[in-house]
Every structure is written in C-alpha cells, then in structure tokens.
C-alpha cells in the first residue's frame, strides 16, 4: 500500500488544523485520501453521505472482532442511515487479510500509524484494564472455534504495532467536518451501533 498522506485544511476560524498526535476537535474539516485493503481509494470529504471512521487495533485482535461482528450484524441499518464504514488497523495488508476478508465494509491497513497520529489515536496499558476483561473473554470465545478448526489463524503474540492500542471513532459529514468523536478509555470502549445511529439521526436533523 502506498503511504497515505492526509492533509489538514489551512487554519481559519471555521477550519481548525489537524495536528499530529493531538486529539481532533469536533468541527475540524478533514481532507485526505485512503487506500483500502482491496485497493480502492476513498476521498475525504466523501460527499453524499456520512463517514464513520473506526480505528481498531492489531490484525486478529479478538476484541476488535467482537465489536466488528456487532457492526456486521446491523450493517444494513447503518447503510440505510446513510453511513459508510471505514475501519483502520495498525497492521500490514498481508497480516490483515486472513481476518477481515468477509467484512462488508472498507478496511484500511495503516502499519505506519500515519492516520492514527493524524487523528491523535492513543495506546497505553489502560487498554487492557479491568473494564476490558469481559470483552477479552468474549472475544476469545468467539474466535476459539474457528481457530481450532483452522479457519482463522491465531493472532500473533507480538503483533505489528503492539497490543496496547486504544480504539477511536469519528463521524464525518459529507463536507469532511467532524460531527462527533470518541476516544476509547480501554480496548472495548467505542460507539455501539445504537449510539452511531443516534448520532447520524442528530446530524440529519
């Protein structure tokens, strides 16, 4: 994958700049182009609909898989609400493919964490704190069967980008403006589908 180079718009009262390694405030206008695992290029602003940018963790992350299965199960509702899903992983394309081939939305490999830095997405030991333990157990139970049947490889013990990533979510308007943002406090702290749909409904109104 060629290196993606998102660019912030010039600073102005209406368009604050995006700073590397800083949290992106609501109201920031994003201009960027990303290349997905399938080779598709997605421009931001996208025009014509809302974009939900999800920042997940490493390739094969059981916690990420647990959450993404809830998104897959309601993807028709999400699409009907005018939302396009774009999911980032801090993993090389070849590492990701065995885990995400069946996902019905765009997946972006970002092994150099170019976009993670641009959006201020963090990592830290709190990702594995007590509030994430239940999701860790459920995530491993979900993938245990496919791994045992060799339909899914086990995640690497030392995955690319590390094990301590934190999730983040951003809802972008068709003009690239950040309508809402969430930075997770632990590895399973992200918008639920219900929360995403409510945010989209509020944006439309």
N, C-alpha and C positions, 0 to 999 in steps of 0.2 A: 504494500500500500504506500503510495507517495505520501510524504509528510503533509499533513493538513495544516493550513496556516490561517486560522481565524483572525480577523482584524476588527478591532473596535472602531466605531464611528468616531469622528472628531468630537472633542468635548464641546458641549454647549449646555445651556440651561435645560434643554429638553432631552439631550442625549449625552448622559454622563459616560465617560470612557470605561472600558473593561480593563482592570489592572491584573497583571499576572499574580497568581497566588492570593488574590483578595476575593472575598465573597461579593457576588454580583447583586447589586441592589435592584429591587423592583423598579421598573421604569427604564432600565438600561435597554438600549437598542443594539441587538447583536447582528453583525454581518459576518458570515462565514460560509465555507463550503466543506462538507464532509464526504468522505468516500466510505461506502458500506462494505460489508464482507463480500457482497455479491458484485462489487464493482460499480454500483450505482452512485452517482453524485447527487447530493441533496444540498440545495442552496438555502441559506437563511439570510434574509426573510424568504419564507416559502410562498407566501401569497395564497389566498383562497382557503385557508383553514388554520387551525391551531396546531402547534407542535408541542409534544410532550417529550422533553429530553430527560432520559433516565441515565444516571451514572451508577453503574453497578461495580462489581469488584473483579476478582480474578476468574480466569477460564475454569469452568467446572464448579464454581462456588455453589454449594448446596443451598445456602441461604438465598442467594440470588435466584436460583432455580425455583425455590419455593414461592417467592414473590412473583416471578415471571409467569408461573403456571396460573396464578390468580388473574393476571392480565390476559393471558391467552384465553382463559375460560370466558372472559367477557369482552373479547376483542371486538365483536360485532357491535356491542353497545358503545364502545369507545369510538369506533369508526363512525357510527351513526350520529354521534355528538360532534362530528367534525374535527376529531383529534387524530393526528398522525403520531405514532410512537416511533421514537428513535432511541436506541439503547446503546450506551457506550460500555466497553470493558477495557481495563488497562492490560490488554493481552495481545500477543501477536495473532494474526489471522489464522495461521495453521493450528495454534493451540485452541482457538475458539471453535473451529468448525465442527468437531465431534459433539459439541454440547448444544449448539444453537441452530442446527440445520433445519429443525422443524418449527422454528418460531415464525409467526406470520407477520412480522414487522422488521423494520430495518435494524441491523446490528452493526456497530462501528467499532473496529479494533483500533485502540489508541495506546499502543505499547509504550510510547514515549511520554504518555500522560500530557500531551500538548493541550488537549481540551480540559483535562482535569485541572491543570494550572490556570488556564484562562478563566474557568468558572469558579476557582477557589475551592474545589472539592478536596476534602481533607482525608487524612488517615491518622490512626492512633490506637493505642492499646484499649481505649474505651470501646472500640468497635466490638470487642469480644467480652464486654461486661455482662453482668448478670441479666440485664434486660434482654439480651440476645440469646440466652441459653435455650429457651424454649424453641425458638426458631431454628437454632443449630440442630437440636434433636429431631425436630420435624423434617428439616431439610435432609438430614442424613437418612432418615427412614424412607423418605420419598425416593431417593436415588439408590438405596441399598439393593432393591430387587434388580433394576436394570444393570447395575454394576456386577451383581452376582451372575447374571445371565450374559455378561459381556456385551450388552447392548449399549453400554455407556462406560467410558473409561473413568477410573478413579481420578480425582483432581491431584495435581502434583503436590508433593509435600512442601516444596518451596516454589510456589507459583510465581510467574513473571509479575513484577510489581508488588509482591508481598501479600500477606494475608490480612493486613490490618486496615484495609480501605474502608471508608465510610460512604454510604450512598448519598445521592442528592437528586432532586427533581426540579425541573423548571418547566413552566408553561409559557409558551411564546405566542404572541399574537401574529396574525398574518404579516404585519409590518416588521416583525423581528423584536418587538418590545416584550420585555419580561413582565408578564402579568402576575406571576406568583413564583415563589421559590421555597424549597425546603432543603435544609442541610441536616442529614441524619446525625443523631447523637450516639447511635450504635448501629450494628451491621444490619438490623432489620427495622430500621426507623425510616420509613418512606411513606408517601401518599398511598392510601388504599385506592382501589378503583372508585369507590363511592366518593372519596374526597376529590379525586381527579374530576369526576363528572360534575360534582357540585361547583368546583372552580370554573369549569368550562361553561356551566349554565350561568354563573355570575358574570363571566366575561361577556357572554352574548347579551345579557340584559343591561 
